[in-house]
């Protein structure tokens, strides 16, 4: 069964083509660890990200010693390099829940990013800009 | 919350802070400098499952793929 989600609006500091906002694909996810769970976290769906990455503060709230995790250095498209830390968590998206390894990082500009490993390897995703706002559809891959 | 209301909330929020919406996202229930603070504030106000969003330093257009 697939679920369709509308894109989410985000502000632009300077209007582009007369529009003061942009549409981005985003979901709320809940992380579970140590019998604790996070609040639903607004997370961007990012096909260009190799990993799922969340703000380090969220990891701490789950009782994790974030900086004790295996280090993960990663870069953005403009060359900046950041350090994150791997941790295993249970990720919950709506009715789906599974264990995966995510990265916690203290240098993100968003609460969470849903990338290839940990998200796109669990869902078939289809993006559709035909409606307004745009939508994306997710279907769980059964074996993952 | 309408599109216009959401954009107003985001635009007026303190940079590098956290904001908590009600579970149905119809209203803002708390704002704070840290994730732990915003969740605690929201829960004190009776919102057990707030939707939490991080406010960035600025609202520039983004190329994500590991946005920093």
N, CA and C atoms of all chains as a GROMACS GRO file, in nm:
protein
  636
    1UNK      N    1   0.084  -0.119   0.000
    1UNK     CA    2   0.000   0.000   0.000
    1UNK      C    3   0.088   0.124   0.000
    2UNK      N    4   0.053   0.220  -0.080
    2UNK     CA    5   0.132   0.343  -0.085
    2UNK      C    6   0.056   0.456  -0.016
    3UNK      N    7   0.132   0.552   0.031
    3UNK     CA    8   0.073   0.671   0.095
    3UNK      C    9   0.127   0.794   0.023
    4UNK      N   10   0.038   0.887  -0.005
    4UNK     CA   11   0.077   1.010  -0.073
    4UNK      C   12   0.083   1.125   0.027
    5UNK      N   13   0.192   1.200   0.020
    5UNK     CA   14   0.213   1.312   0.110
    5UNK      C   15   0.228   1.441   0.030
    6UNK      N   16   0.168   1.551   0.075
    6UNK     CA   17   0.194   1.678   0.007
    6UNK      C   18   0.331   1.731   0.045
    7UNK      N   19   0.391   1.809  -0.045
    7UNK     CA   20   0.514   1.879  -0.010
    7UNK      C   21   0.485   1.979   0.102
    8UNK      N   22   0.591   2.023   0.167
    8UNK     CA   23   0.580   2.118   0.278
    8UNK      C   24   0.639   2.252   0.235
    9UNK      N   25   0.576   2.360   0.282
    9UNK     CA   26   0.625   2.493   0.245
    9UNK      C   27   0.736   2.539   0.340
   10UNK      N   28   0.834   2.608   0.281
   10UNK     CA   29   0.944   2.667   0.358
   10UNK      C   30   0.968   2.809   0.307
   11UNK      N   31   1.006   2.896   0.399
   11UNK     CA   32   1.025   3.037   0.366
   11UNK      C   33   1.150   3.058   0.283
   12UNK      N   34   1.146   3.159   0.198
   12UNK     CA   35   1.267   3.208   0.132
   12UNK      C   36   1.291   3.350   0.182
   13UNK      N   37   1.414   3.380   0.219
   13UNK     CA   38   1.444   3.515   0.268
   13UNK      C   39   1.431   3.618   0.157
   14UNK      N   40   1.462   3.579   0.035
   14UNK     CA   41   1.445   3.669  -0.079
   14UNK      C   42   1.354   3.600  -0.180
   15UNK      N   43   1.242   3.664  -0.215
   15UNK     CA   44   1.151   3.599  -0.310
   15UNK      C   45   1.219   3.564  -0.441
   16UNK      N   46   1.180   3.452  -0.497
   16UNK     CA   47   1.230   3.409  -0.628
   16UNK      C   48   1.112   3.403  -0.723
   17UNK      N   49   1.128   3.471  -0.835
   17UNK     CA   50   1.020   3.475  -0.935
   17UNK      C   51   0.888   3.515  -0.870
   18UNK      N   52   0.896   3.609  -0.777
   18UNK     CA   53   0.776   3.661  -0.713
   18UNK      C   54   0.718   3.571  -0.606
   19UNK      N   55   0.785   3.462  -0.573
   19UNK     CA   56   0.733   3.369  -0.472
   19UNK      C   57   0.822   3.371  -0.349
   20UNK      N   58   0.761   3.384  -0.232
   20UNK     CA   59   0.838   3.399  -0.108
   20UNK      C   60   0.858   3.268  -0.034
   21UNK      N   61   0.826   3.158  -0.101
   21UNK     CA   62   0.845   3.029  -0.036
   21UNK      C   63   0.878   2.923  -0.141
   22UNK      N   64   0.921   2.808  -0.091
   22UNK     CA   65   0.947   2.693  -0.180
   22UNK      C   66   0.875   2.571  -0.122
   23UNK      N   67   0.847   2.478  -0.210
   23UNK     CA   68   0.792   2.348  -0.168
   23UNK      C   69   0.908   2.249  -0.158
   24UNK      N   70   0.912   2.174  -0.050
   24UNK     CA   71   1.013   2.068  -0.036
   24UNK      C   72   0.944   1.942   0.017
   25UNK      N   73   0.992   1.824  -0.025
   25UNK     CA   74   0.935   1.701   0.030
   25UNK      C   75   0.985   1.681   0.173
   26UNK      N   76   0.894   1.664   0.265
   26UNK     CA   77   0.932   1.646   0.405
   26UNK      C   78   0.832   1.553   0.473
   27UNK      N   79   0.880   1.487   0.576
   27UNK     CA   80   0.798   1.394   0.656
   27UNK      C   81   0.828   1.416   0.803
   28UNK      N   82   0.737   1.374   0.888
   28UNK     CA   83   0.773   1.368   1.029
   28UNK      C   84   0.806   1.224   1.066
   29UNK      N   85   0.919   1.208   1.131
   29UNK     CA   86   0.961   1.074   1.174
   29UNK      C   87   0.987   1.076   1.324
   30UNK      N   88   0.970   0.961   1.385
   30UNK     CA   89   0.997   0.944   1.528
   30UNK      C   90   1.112   0.845   1.542
   31UNK      N   91   1.211   0.879   1.622
   31UNK     CA   92   1.322   0.788   1.649
   31UNK      C   93   1.304   0.725   1.787
   32UNK      N   94   1.335   0.595   1.794
   32UNK     CA   95   1.322   0.521   1.921
   32UNK      C   96   1.457   0.462   1.959
   33UNK      N   97   1.493   0.471   2.086
   33UNK     CA   98   1.614   0.406   2.136
   33UNK      C   99   1.609   0.408   2.288
   34UNK      N  100   1.663   0.303   2.350
   34UNK     CA  101   1.671   0.299   2.497
   34UNK      C  102   1.535   0.319   2.563
   35UNK      N  103   1.430   0.264   2.504
   35UNK     CA  104   1.294   0.280   2.557
   35UNK      C  105   1.250   0.426   2.560
   36UNK      N  106   1.320   0.508   2.487
   36UNK     CA  107   1.278   0.648   2.474
   36UNK      C  108   1.241   0.673   2.329
   37UNK      N  109   1.162   0.777   2.309
   37UNK     CA  110   1.132   0.813   2.171
   37UNK      C  111   1.136   0.964   2.156
   38UNK      N  112   1.168   1.007   2.035
   38UNK     CA  113   1.172   1.149   2.006
   38UNK      C  114   1.032   1.201   1.980
   39UNK      N  115   1.022   1.331   1.973
   39UNK     CA  116   0.901   1.392   1.918
   39UNK      C  117   0.900   1.364   1.768
   40UNK      N  118   0.785   1.376   1.703
   40UNK     CA  119   0.787   1.371   1.556
   40UNK      C  120   0.872   1.487   1.502
   41UNK      N  121   0.970   1.452   1.422
   41UNK     CA  122   1.069   1.550   1.376
   41UNK      C  123   1.046   1.579   1.228
   42UNK      N  124   1.029   1.704   1.195
   42UNK     CA  125   1.016   1.740   1.052
   42UNK      C  126   1.150   1.712   0.985
   43UNK      N  127   1.148   1.626   0.884
   43UNK     CA  128   1.270   1.580   0.819
   43UNK      C  129   1.255   1.591   0.668
   44UNK      N  130   1.358   1.640   0.605
   44UNK     CA  131   1.355   1.658   0.460
   44UNK      C  132   1.388   1.529   0.389
   45UNK      N  133   1.314   1.500   0.286
   45UNK     CA  134   1.340   1.384   0.202
   45UNK      C  135   1.441   1.427   0.096
   46UNK      N  136   1.561   1.368   0.100
   46UNK     CA  137   1.672   1.418   0.018
   46UNK      C  138   1.739   1.303  -0.058
   47UNK      N  139   1.703   1.290  -0.184
   47UNK     CA  140   1.759   1.180  -0.264
   47UNK      C  141   1.910   1.191  -0.280
   48UNK      N  142   1.966   1.309  -0.261
   48UNK     CA  143   2.110   1.327  -0.279
   48UNK      C  144   2.192   1.297  -0.156
   49UNK      N  145   2.126   1.266  -0.047
   49UNK     CA  146   2.199   1.238   0.076
   49UNK      C  147   2.225   1.088   0.087
   50UNK      N  148   2.348   1.051   0.117
   50UNK     CA  149   2.382   0.909   0.127
   50UNK      C  150   2.319   0.843   0.250
   51UNK      N  151   2.298   0.922   0.353
   51UNK     CA  152   2.254   0.869   0.482
   51UNK      C  153   2.136   0.949   0.538
   52UNK      N  154   2.073   0.894   0.640
   52UNK     CA  155   1.977   0.970   0.719
   52UNK      C  156   2.054   1.039   0.831
   53UNK      N  157   2.033   1.167   0.844
   53UNK     CA  158   2.110   1.246   0.940
   53UNK      C  159   2.013   1.327   1.026
   54UNK      N  160   2.038   1.329   1.156
   54UNK     CA  161   1.952   1.403   1.248
   54UNK      C  162   2.037   1.491   1.339
   55UNK      N  163   1.974   1.595   1.390
   55UNK     CA  164   2.045   1.684   1.480
   55UNK      C  165   2.093   1.607   1.603
   56UNK      N  166   2.215   1.636   1.646
   56UNK     CA  167   2.274   1.567   1.760
   56UNK      C  168   2.193   1.580   1.888
   57UNK      N  169   2.123   1.692   1.903
   57UNK     CA  170   2.043   1.712   2.025
   57UNK      C  171   1.934   1.605   2.037
   58UNK      N  172   1.884   1.560   1.923
   58UNK     CA  173   1.779   1.457   1.926
   58UNK      C  174   1.839   1.326   1.976
   59UNK      N  175   1.960   1.295   1.932
   59UNK     CA  176   2.028   1.175   1.982
   59UNK      C  177   2.048   1.179   2.132
   60UNK      N  178   2.089   1.295   2.181
   60UNK     CA  179   2.109   1.309   2.326
   60UNK      C  180   1.979   1.285   2.401
   61UNK      N  181   1.869   1.334   2.345
   61UNK     CA  182   1.740   1.319   2.414
   61UNK      C  183   1.698   1.172   2.421
   62UNK      N  184   1.756   1.090   2.334
   62UNK     CA  185   1.726   0.946   2.336
   62UNK      C  186   1.819   0.872   2.432
   63UNK      N  187   1.905   0.946   2.498
   63UNK     CA  188   1.997   0.884   2.593
   63UNK      C  189   2.127   0.838   2.530
   64UNK      N  190   2.149   0.871   2.406
   64UNK     CA  191   2.272   0.828   2.338
   64UNK      C  192   2.388   0.921   2.374
   65UNK      N  193   2.505   0.861   2.388
   65UNK     CA  194   2.626   0.942   2.396
   65UNK      C  195   2.670   0.965   2.251
   66UNK      N  196   2.618   1.072   2.196
   66UNK     CA  197   2.627   1.091   2.050
   66UNK      C  198   2.771   1.084   2.002
   67UNK      N  199   2.862   1.155   2.068
   67UNK     CA  200   3.000   1.162   2.020
   67UNK      C  201   3.080   1.034   2.044
   68UNK      N  202   3.022   0.935   2.113
   68UNK     CA  203   3.088   0.806   2.128
   68UNK      C  204   3.064   0.716   2.007
   69UNK      N  205   2.975   0.756   1.918
   69UNK     CA  206   2.949   0.675   1.799
   69UNK      C  207   3.065   0.683   1.700
   70UNK      N  208   3.067   0.589   1.608
   70UNK     CA  209   3.171   0.589   1.504
   70UNK      C  210   3.160   0.718   1.424
   71UNK      N  211   3.274   0.781   1.402
   71UNK     CA  212   3.272   0.910   1.330
   71UNK      C  213   3.238   0.891   1.183
   72UNK      N  214   3.172   0.990   1.130
   72UNK     CA  215   3.131   0.991   0.989
   72UNK      C  216   3.155   1.132   0.937
   73UNK      N  217   3.256   1.146   0.853
   73UNK     CA  218   3.282   1.276   0.791
   73UNK      C  219   3.209   1.282   0.659
   74UNK      N  220   3.142   1.391   0.636
   74UNK     CA  221   3.066   1.401   0.512
   74UNK      C  222   3.069   1.543   0.459
   75UNK      N  223   3.049   1.554   0.330
   75UNK     CA  224   3.056   1.684   0.265
   75UNK      C  225   2.927   1.722   0.198
   76UNK      N  226   2.910   1.852   0.181
   76UNK     CA  227   2.796   1.903   0.106
   76UNK      C  228   2.839   1.938  -0.035
   77UNK      N  229   2.747   1.990  -0.111
   77UNK     CA  230   2.778   2.016  -0.251
   77UNK      C  231   2.871   2.135  -0.269
   78UNK      N  232   2.886   2.218  -0.167
   78UNK     CA  233   2.977   2.332  -0.181
   78UNK      C  234   3.109   2.309  -0.108
   79UNK      N  235   3.135   2.187  -0.067
   79UNK     CA  236   3.266   2.152  -0.018
   79UNK      C  237   3.283   2.152   0.132
   80UNK      N  238   3.187   2.202   0.205
   80UNK     CA  239   3.200   2.202   0.351
   80UNK      C  240   3.202   2.058   0.403
   81UNK      N  241   3.282   2.034   0.505
   81UNK     CA  242   3.289   1.901   0.564
   81UNK      C  243   3.240   1.907   0.708
   82UNK      N  244   3.159   1.813   0.744
   82UNK     CA  245   3.105   1.807   0.881
   82UNK      C  246   3.132   1.669   0.939
   83UNK      N  247   3.125   1.662   1.070
   83UNK     CA  248   3.143   1.535   1.139
   83UNK      C  249   3.012   1.494   1.205
   84UNK      N  250   2.977   1.370   1.182
   84UNK     CA  251   2.861   1.312   1.248
   84UNK      C  252   2.902   1.183   1.315
   85UNK      N  253   2.806   1.118   1.378
   85UNK     CA  254   2.835   0.997   1.455
   85UNK      C  255   2.724   0.896   1.430
   86UNK      N  256   2.766   0.773   1.396
   86UNK     CA  257   2.669   0.667   1.367
   86UNK      C  258   2.606   0.612   1.495
   87UNK      N  259   2.477   0.586   1.488
   87UNK     CA  260   2.408   0.516   1.597
   87UNK      C  261   2.292   0.437   1.538
   88UNK      N  262   2.265   0.323   1.600
   88UNK     CA  263   2.148   0.245   1.561
   88UNK      C  264   2.025   0.296   1.635
   89UNK      N  265   1.917   0.310   1.564
   89UNK     CA  266   1.790   0.354   1.624
   89UNK      C  267   1.678   0.277   1.554
   90UNK      N  268   1.560   0.289   1.608
   90UNK     CA  269   1.441   0.243   1.537
   90UNK      C  270   1.371   0.365   1.482
   91UNK      N  271   1.347   0.364   1.353
   91UNK     CA  272   1.285   0.478   1.288
   91UNK      C  273   1.139   0.446   1.258
   92UNK      N  274   1.051   0.537   1.293
   92UNK     CA  275   0.907   0.518   1.272
   92UNK      C  276   0.853   0.627   1.180
   93UNK      N  277   0.792   0.583   1.071
   93UNK     CA  278   0.726   0.675   0.979
   93UNK      C  279   0.583   0.628   0.966
   94UNK      N  280   0.492   0.700   1.027
   94UNK     CA  281   0.354   0.656   1.024
   94UNK      C  282   0.344   0.515   1.080
   95UNK      N  283   0.289   0.423   1.002
   95UNK     CA  284   0.272   0.286   1.049
   95UNK      C  285   0.393   0.197   1.028
   96UNK      N  286   0.498   0.249   0.964
   96UNK     CA  287   0.617   0.169   0.939
   96UNK      C  288   0.722   0.197   1.045
   97UNK      N  289   0.792   0.090   1.084
   97UNK     CA  290   0.895   0.105   1.186
   97UNK      C  291   1.003   0.003   1.159
   98UNK      N  292   1.128   0.042   1.165
   98UNK     CA  293   1.239  -0.052   1.139
   98UNK      C  294   1.366   0.001   1.202
   99UNK      N  295   1.458  -0.094   1.228
   99UNK     CA  296   1.588  -0.055   1.283
   99UNK      C  297   1.681  -0.014   1.171
  100UNK      N  298   1.758   0.087   1.195
  100UNK     CA  299   1.853   0.133   1.095
  100UNK      C  300   1.964   0.212   1.163
  101UNK      N  301   2.069   0.236   1.089
  101UNK     CA  302   2.178   0.318   1.140
  101UNK      C  303   2.166   0.457   1.082
  102UNK      N  304   2.166   0.557   1.171
  102UNK     CA  305   2.158   0.696   1.126
  102UNK      C  306   2.280   0.771   1.177
  103UNK      N  307   2.293   0.893   1.131
  103UNK     CA  308   2.403   0.979   1.173
  103UNK      C  309   2.344   1.093   1.255
  104UNK      N  310   2.408   1.123   1.366
  104UNK     CA  311   2.372   1.243   1.441
  104UNK      C  312   2.483   1.345   1.423
  105UNK      N  313   2.444   1.468   1.398
  105UNK     CA  314   2.540   1.574   1.367
  105UNK      C  315   2.491   1.704   1.429
  106UNK      N  316   2.583   1.782   1.478
  106UNK     CA  317   2.545   1.908   1.544
  106UNK      C  318   2.552   2.028   1.449
  107UNK      N  319   2.572   2.004   1.322
  107UNK     CA  320   2.592   2.115   1.228
  107UNK      C  321   2.482   2.125   1.123
  108UNK      N  322   2.372   2.059   1.144
  108UNK     CA  323   2.265   2.061   1.044
  108UNK      C  324   2.182   2.190   1.056
  109UNK      N  325   2.127   2.231   0.944
  109UNK     CA  326   2.036   2.346   0.945
  109UNK      C  327   1.890   2.302   0.953
  110UNK      N  328   1.868   2.173   0.954
  110UNK     CA  329   1.733   2.117   0.968
  110UNK      C  330   1.734   2.010   1.076
  111UNK      N  331   1.616   1.969   1.121
  111UNK     CA  332   1.610   1.868   1.226
  111UNK      C  333   1.654   1.730   1.179
  112UNK      N  334   1.617   1.698   1.055
  112UNK     CA  335   1.652   1.566   1.004
  112UNK      C  336   1.651   1.562   0.852
  113UNK      N  337   1.729   1.470   0.799
  113UNK     CA  338   1.736   1.446   0.655
  113UNK      C  339   1.718   1.296   0.632
  114UNK      N  340   1.630   1.263   0.539
  114UNK     CA  341   1.606   1.122   0.506
  114UNK      C  342   1.673   1.092   0.374
  115UNK      N  343   1.779   1.012   0.378
  115UNK     CA  344   1.860   0.986   0.259
  115UNK      C  345   1.853   0.842   0.211
  116UNK      N  346   1.953   0.804   0.132
  116UNK     CA  347   1.949   0.675   0.063
  116UNK      C  348   1.947   0.557   0.160
  117UNK      N  349   2.051   0.544   0.243
  117UNK     CA  350   2.055   0.431   0.337
  117UNK      C  351   1.973   0.467   0.461
  118UNK      N  352   1.879   0.384   0.493
  118UNK     CA  353   1.793   0.409   0.608
  118UNK      C  354   1.657   0.462   0.570
  119UNK      N  355   1.645   0.514   0.448
  119UNK     CA  356   1.512   0.560   0.405
  119UNK      C  357   1.478   0.508   0.266
  120UNK      N  358   1.552   0.553   0.164
  120UNK     CA  359   1.517   0.512   0.028
  120UNK      C  360   1.541   0.363   0.003
  121UNK      N  361   1.621   0.298   0.088
  121UNK     CA  362   1.635   0.153   0.074
  121UNK      C  363   1.517   0.080   0.141
  122UNK      N  364   1.424   0.156   0.200
  122UNK     CA  365   1.306   0.095   0.262
  122UNK      C  366   1.176   0.133   0.190
  123UNK      N  367   1.184   0.230   0.100
  123UNK     CA  368   1.062   0.277   0.034
  123UNK      C  369   1.085   0.302  -0.114
  124UNK      N  370   0.985   0.269  -0.194
  124UNK     CA  371   0.981   0.316  -0.331
  124UNK      C  372   0.918   0.455  -0.326
  125UNK      N  373   0.987   0.554  -0.380
  125UNK     CA  374   0.939   0.692  -0.372
  125UNK      C  375   0.913   0.747  -0.511
  126UNK      N  376   0.801   0.815  -0.526
  126UNK     CA  377   0.766   0.879  -0.652
  126UNK      C  378   0.732   1.025  -0.624
  127UNK      N  379   0.794   1.114  -0.698
  127UNK     CA  380   0.772   1.258  -0.679
  127UNK      C  381   0.689   1.312  -0.795
  128UNK      N  382   0.592   1.395  -0.763
  128UNK     CA  383   0.499   1.440  -0.867
  128UNK      C  384   0.468   1.590  -0.849
  129UNK      N  385   0.515   1.669  -0.946
  129UNK     CA  386   0.489   1.812  -0.943
  129UNK      C  387   0.365   1.850  -1.024
  130UNK      N  388   0.286   1.752  -1.064
  130UNK     CA  389   0.166   1.784  -1.141
  130UNK      C  390   0.064   1.861  -1.057
  131UNK      N  391   0.033   1.818  -0.935
  131UNK     CA  392  -0.063   1.895  -0.855
  131UNK      C  393   0.005   2.015  -0.787
  132UNK      N  394  -0.075   2.100  -0.731
  132UNK     CA  395  -0.025   2.212  -0.653
  132UNK      C  396  -0.093   2.212  -0.517
  133UNK      N  397  -0.023   2.189  -0.406
  133UNK     CA  398   0.121   2.166  -0.399
  133UNK      C  399   0.161   2.030  -0.456
  134UNK      N  400   0.291   2.016  -0.488
  134UNK     CA  401   0.339   1.886  -0.535
  134UNK      C  402   0.320   1.780  -0.428
  135UNK      N  403   0.328   1.655  -0.469
  135UNK     CA  404   0.312   1.544  -0.375
  135UNK      C  405   0.422   1.440  -0.400
  136UNK      N  406   0.442   1.354  -0.301
  136UNK     CA  407   0.526   1.237  -0.322
  136UNK      C  408   0.457   1.117  -0.260
  137UNK      N  409   0.487   1.004  -0.319
  137UNK     CA  410   0.419   0.880  -0.279
  137UNK      C  411   0.524   0.782  -0.230
  138UNK      N  412   0.496   0.718  -0.120
  138UNK     CA  413   0.588   0.619  -0.064
  138UNK      C  414   0.521   0.483  -0.055
  139UNK      N  415   0.595   0.381  -0.095
  139UNK     CA  416   0.547   0.244  -0.079
  139UNK      C  417   0.658   0.163  -0.014
  140UNK      N  418   0.628   0.098   0.094
  140UNK     CA  419   0.727   0.022   0.170
  140UNK      C  420   0.778  -0.095   0.086
  141UNK      N  421   0.908  -0.115   0.083
  141UNK     CA  422   0.966  -0.232   0.018
  141UNK      C  423   0.955  -0.348   0.117
  142UNK      N  424   0.879  -0.452   0.085
  142UNK     CA  425   0.845  -0.554   0.186
  142UNK      C  426   0.965  -0.619   0.253
  143UNK      N  427   1.071  -0.652   0.176
  143UNK     CA  428   1.180  -0.730   0.235
  143UNK      C  429   1.273  -0.646   0.320
  144UNK      N  430   1.263  -0.516   0.313
  144UNK     CA  431   1.355  -0.432   0.391
  144UNK      C  432   1.290  -0.383   0.519
  145UNK      N  433  -0.342   2.496   0.994
  145UNK     CA  434  -0.269   2.620   0.972
  145UNK      C  435  -0.256   2.643   0.822
  146UNK      N  436  -0.294   2.763   0.778
  146UNK     CA  437  -0.288   2.790   0.636
  146UNK      C  438  -0.143   2.807   0.590
  147UNK      N  439  -0.125   2.806   0.460
  147UNK     CA  440   0.009   2.827   0.404
  147UNK      C  441   0.065   2.961   0.453
  148UNK      N  442  -0.017   3.065   0.448
  148UNK     CA  443   0.029   3.198   0.488
  148UNK      C  444   0.067   3.201   0.637
  149UNK      N  445  -0.014   3.135   0.719
  149UNK     CA  446   0.015   3.132   0.864
  149UNK      C  447   0.146   3.059   0.890
  150UNK      N  448   0.166   2.947   0.822
  150UNK     CA  449   0.290   2.871   0.844
  150UNK      C  450   0.412   2.954   0.803
  151UNK      N  451   0.403   3.019   0.689
  151UNK     CA  452   0.517   3.098   0.642
  151UNK      C  453   0.546   3.214   0.738
  152UNK      N  454   0.441   3.276   0.791
  152UNK     CA  455   0.459   3.385   0.887
  152UNK      C  456   0.529   3.334   1.013
  153UNK      N  457   0.486   3.218   1.062
  153UNK     CA  458   0.547   3.160   1.181
  153UNK      C  459   0.695   3.133   1.157
  154UNK      N  460   0.725   3.072   1.044
  154UNK     CA  461   0.865   3.038   1.015
  154UNK      C  462   0.950   3.163   1.000
  155UNK      N  463   0.895   3.261   0.931
  155UNK     CA  464   0.971   3.384   0.904
  155UNK      C  465   1.000   3.460   1.033
  156UNK      N  466   0.906   3.456   1.127
  156UNK     CA  467   0.922   3.533   1.251
  156UNK      C  468   0.994   3.455   1.361
  157UNK      N  469   1.020   3.328   1.338
  157UNK     CA  470   1.086   3.247   1.441
  157UNK      C  471   1.233   3.289   1.455
  158UNK      N  472   1.284   3.272   1.574
  158UNK     CA  473   1.425   3.305   1.601
  158UNK      C  474   1.517   3.212   1.522
  159UNK      N  475   1.616   3.267   1.454
  159UNK     CA  476   1.711   3.180   1.382
  159UNK      C  477   1.781   3.084   1.478
  160UNK      N  478   1.816   2.968   1.426
  160UNK     CA  479   1.885   2.866   1.507
  160UNK      C  480   1.807   2.828   1.631
  161UNK      N  481   1.678   2.812   1.616
  161UNK     CA  482   1.596   2.772   1.730
  161UNK      C  483   1.511   2.652   1.689
  162UNK      N  484   1.423   2.613   1.777
  162UNK     CA  485   1.333   2.501   1.751
  162UNK      C  486   1.190   2.547   1.776
  163UNK      N  487   1.100   2.492   1.699
  163UNK     CA  488   0.960   2.529   1.711
  163UNK      C  489   0.878   2.400   1.721
  164UNK      N  490   0.775   2.405   1.804
  164UNK     CA  491   0.688   2.287   1.820
  164UNK      C  492   0.547   2.324   1.778
  165UNK      N  493   0.493   2.246   1.689
  165UNK     CA  494   0.355   2.262   1.645
  165UNK      C  495   0.269   2.158   1.718
  166UNK      N  496   0.141   2.188   1.727
  166UNK     CA  497   0.049   2.087   1.780
  166UNK      C  498   0.051   1.964   1.688
  167UNK      N  499   0.006   1.851   1.739
  167UNK     CA  500   0.012   1.727   1.661
  167UNK      C  501  -0.060   1.740   1.528
  168UNK      N  502  -0.168   1.818   1.525
  168UNK     CA  503  -0.241   1.837   1.398
  168UNK      C  504  -0.185   1.955   1.318
  169UNK      N  505  -0.079   2.016   1.372
  169UNK     CA  506  -0.008   2.127   1.306
  169UNK      C  507  -0.098   2.249   1.283
  170UNK      N  508  -0.200   2.262   1.365
  170UNK     CA  509  -0.291   2.376   1.349
  170UNK      C  510  -0.240   2.501   1.419
  171UNK      N  511  -0.145   2.482   1.512
  171UNK     CA  512  -0.096   2.599   1.586
  171UNK      C  513   0.045   2.573   1.639
  172UNK      N  514   0.114   2.682   1.673
  172UNK     CA  515   0.244   2.672   1.738
  172UNK      C  516   0.220   2.659   1.887
  173UNK      N  517   0.288   2.564   1.951
  173UNK     CA  518   0.270   2.548   2.095
  173UNK      C  519   0.394   2.591   2.174
  174UNK      N  520   0.511   2.593   2.114
  174UNK     CA  521   0.631   2.633   2.189
  174UNK      C  522   0.744   2.668   2.093
  175UNK      N  523   0.832   2.751   2.143
  175UNK     CA  524   0.957   2.783   2.071
  175UNK      C  525   1.068   2.789   2.175
  176UNK      N  526   1.186   2.742   2.140
  176UNK     CA  527   1.298   2.742   2.235
  176UNK      C  528   1.429   2.730   2.159
  177UNK      N  529   1.538   2.750   2.234
  177UNK     CA  530   1.670   2.745   2.170
  177UNK      C  531   1.718   2.604   2.144
  178UNK      N  532   1.667   2.508   2.221
  178UNK     CA  533   1.714   2.370   2.204
  178UNK      C  534   1.598   2.275   2.182
  179UNK      N  535   1.633   2.159   2.127
  179UNK     CA  536   1.532   2.055   2.104
  179UNK      C  537   1.468   2.011   2.235
  180UNK      N  538   1.552   1.985   2.337
  180UNK     CA  539   1.498   1.936   2.464
  180UNK      C  540   1.404   2.037   2.527
  181UNK      N  541   1.441   2.164   2.518
  181UNK     CA  542   1.356   2.268   2.578
  181UNK      C  543   1.222   2.278   2.507
  182UNK      N  544   1.223   2.273   2.375
  182UNK     CA  545   1.097   2.293   2.304
  182UNK      C  546   1.002   2.174   2.326
  183UNK      N  547   1.059   2.055   2.335
  183UNK     CA  548   0.973   1.938   2.361
  183UNK      C  549   0.916   1.945   2.503
  184UNK      N  550   1.001   1.982   2.600
  184UNK     CA  551   0.955   1.992   2.738
  184UNK      C  552   0.846   2.098   2.752
  185UNK      N  553   0.867   2.213   2.689
  185UNK     CA  554   0.767   2.320   2.695
  185UNK      C  555   0.635   2.276   2.634
  186UNK      N  556   0.643   2.212   2.520
  186UNK     CA  557   0.520   2.167   2.453
  186UNK      C  558   0.446   2.066   2.540
  187UNK      N  559   0.521   1.974   2.600
  187UNK     CA  560   0.457   1.871   2.682
  187UNK      C  561   0.397   1.930   2.809
  188UNK      N  562   0.465   2.032   2.865
  188UNK     CA  563   0.408   2.101   2.982
  188UNK      C  564   0.274   2.166   2.948
  189UNK      N  565   0.262   2.206   2.822
  189UNK     CA  566   0.139   2.272   2.778
  189UNK      C  567   0.035   2.170   2.729
  190UNK      N  568   0.064   2.042   2.751
  190UNK     CA  569  -0.034   1.939   2.722
  190UNK      C  570  -0.025   1.878   2.584
  191UNK      N  571   0.079   1.914   2.508
  191UNK     CA  572   0.095   1.858   2.374
  191UNK      C  573   0.194   1.743   2.382
  192UNK      N  574   0.143   1.622   2.389
  192UNK     CA  575   0.230   1.507   2.414
  192UNK      C  576   0.309   1.466   2.290
  193UNK      N  577   0.258   1.497   2.171
  193UNK     CA  578   0.325   1.457   2.046
  193UNK      C  579   0.344   1.579   1.956
  194UNK      N  580   0.419   1.678   2.001
  194UNK     CA  581   0.437   1.797   1.915
  194UNK      C  582   0.520   1.763   1.792
  195UNK      N  583   0.487   1.826   1.682
  195UNK     CA  584   0.572   1.815   1.562
  195UNK      C  585   0.681   1.921   1.575
  196UNK      N  586   0.805   1.875   1.576
  196UNK     CA  587   0.916   1.964   1.606
  196UNK      C  588   0.996   1.994   1.479
  197UNK      N  589   1.028   2.120   1.464
  197UNK     CA  590   1.098   2.163   1.343
  197UNK      C  591   1.214   2.254   1.383
  198UNK      N  592   1.328   2.236   1.320
  198UNK     CA  593   1.444   2.322   1.348
  198UNK      C  594   1.440   2.442   1.254
  199UNK      N  595   1.460   2.560   1.313
  199UNK     CA  596   1.464   2.683   1.234
  199UNK      C  597   1.610   2.711   1.197
  200UNK      N  598   1.640   2.727   1.071
  200UNK     CA  599   1.781   2.745   1.032
  200UNK      C  600   1.830   2.887   1.061
  201UNK      N  601   1.958   2.905   1.041
  201UNK     CA  602   2.018   3.038   1.058
  201UNK      C  603   1.959   3.138   0.959
  202UNK      N  604   1.929   3.091   0.840
  202UNK     CA  605   1.871   3.179   0.738
  202UNK      C  606   1.779   3.096   0.648
  203UNK      N  607   1.704   3.166   0.565
  203UNK     CA  608   1.609   3.097   0.477
  203UNK      C  609   1.655   3.107   0.333
  204UNK      N  610   1.782   3.081   0.312
  204UNK     CA  611   1.836   3.081   0.176
  204UNK      C  612   1.780   2.962   0.097
  205UNK      N  613   1.777   2.975  -0.035
  205UNK     CA  614   1.748   2.855  -0.114
  205UNK      C  615   1.850   2.747  -0.081
  206UNK      N  616   1.812   2.622  -0.090
  206UNK     CA  617   1.900   2.513  -0.048
  206UNK      C  618   1.930   2.417  -0.161
  207UNK      N  619   2.053   2.372  -0.164
  207UNK     CA  620   2.084   2.249  -0.237
  207UNK      C  621   2.116   2.151  -0.127
  208UNK      N  622   2.030   2.056  -0.104
  208UNK     CA  623   2.050   1.970   0.012
  208UNK      C  624   2.162   1.870  -0.015
  209UNK      N  625   2.137   1.745  -0.013
  209UNK     CA  626   2.247   1.649  -0.024
  209UNK      C  627   2.351   1.680   0.082
  210UNK      N  628   2.313   1.667   0.205
  210UNK     CA  629   2.398   1.698   0.321
  210UNK      C  630   2.404   1.848   0.343
  211UNK      N  631   2.292   1.906   0.370
  211UNK     CA  632   2.289   2.051   0.396
  211UNK      C  633   2.353   2.077   0.532
  212UNK      N  634   2.436   2.175   0.536
  212UNK     CA  635   2.504   2.210   0.662
  212UNK      C  636   2.462   2.349   0.704
   0.00000   0.00000   0.00000
